């Protein structure tokens, strides 16, 4: 079945585990509540979740982010990497 990005409605690879994940282009737009660009990454080769502010490199101690004003949640992807999902309002 088809699945689309909940932000831009572009078609994405279907995922039963993450039915509401955002596409890579939208994920690149993620910012903090005060509008600062965020970078997400795994702590190590075995995974884990970390985030930092793109401008200063300081740690961003949250999973919350915003894409085009829409609240989202970033987390460690089951298979490694990071997945961002739209938070249901």
N, C-alpha and C positions, 0 to 999 in steps of 0.2 A: 504493500500500500504506500501511497505517496506521503511524504512528510515535507513540511515547509518550515522555514525559519520563522519564529514567532515575531520577529522584529520587522523584517523586510519582505517576508512571504516568498523568498526564493526557495526553490526546491533543494532539499538536502538529502543526504544519505539516511534512509530510515533507521531508527534506533528504538527498539522496544524498551531498553533501559532508560533512554533519555528522550522521551516523546516531545519535549519542549526545549531542546537545545538550540542555541543560536549558531548561525553560519560563521565561518572564519572571518569574513569581512566585517560582520557586525561585532564579533568578539574583539576585533582590533579597535573598536570605538569605545570600549569600556572605560568609564571614568568613575571616580569617587563621587560622593554626594555633592561635594563642593566643586566638581568639574575638572579634577586633575586626572590626567591619563594614568592608567594602571597597567602594570605588567604582571602576568601570572606565570608561575613555573613550578616544576617539581623540585623538592628539596634535594633529592638524590636520584640515582638510577632506579632505585626501588620504589620511587613515588613520593608521596607526601605533597602538601599544598603550601605554597608561599606566594605572597603578592607584595609588590612594592610600587611606590610612586615612580613614574617614568622620569619626572623632572629632577628629583633629588636622589633617587635610589633608596630612600628610607623605607623601612618596612611598613606595609599597609596591613594592619592587624584585623582583617575582616574578610568575609566572603561576599559581602554586599557590593554590588556595582550597578551602574546605570548605563543603559545604551539608548540613546535618543530619548532620554527622560524616563525610560521604562526600567523598573527595578528588576535586577537579575541576581543570580547567585552563582558564584564561581566555585568550583571544587575540583579535586583530583578526579581524573577520568579513570574508570574501571581498568582500562588497558594502558594506563600511563598518559601523560600529558594532562591538559586541563580542559574541562568542559564548563560552559556557562549555560545555565538554564534560565528561562524567564520565570519569575516568581508569579504565581497565580494571585491576582488581586482579590 
